[in-house]
């Protein structure tokens, strides 16, 4: 394993995308990513009914703004977080490369400042119980 597991900053390599299908017929795109530290890795995006929306989120994170998946102009526009981990597959340890892409979140009922304070008050006891203890016996963050 030449790259340690962890999260790295990376950027897609324009023109590196390769299109294909998996052995079970799922459409996929492979994209090379240059990571800080001089490593180049490939990530695989899958386009099954369930996975397609997540793959498109990852392309958007990279900077792609189009609507034609055969033309990924702009995928090298943004630095992204890239997670490297290792998983066992068919008896061998394989590197898995994942673009960390948070989707957009839409709240059902956003809170104003008054609502935010009421929310905090409802859970104050729970937050206090789980607050880290610092050496002087108080709660809160690490002493500076």
Secondary structure, 3 states (H helix, E strand, C coil): CCCCCEEEEEEECCCCCEEEECCCCCEEEEEEEEECCCCEEEEEEECCCCCHHHHHHHHHHHCCCCCCCCCCCCCCCCCEEEEEEEEEECCEEEEEEEEECCCCCCCCCCCCHHHHHHHHHHCHHHHHHCCCECCCCCECCCCC
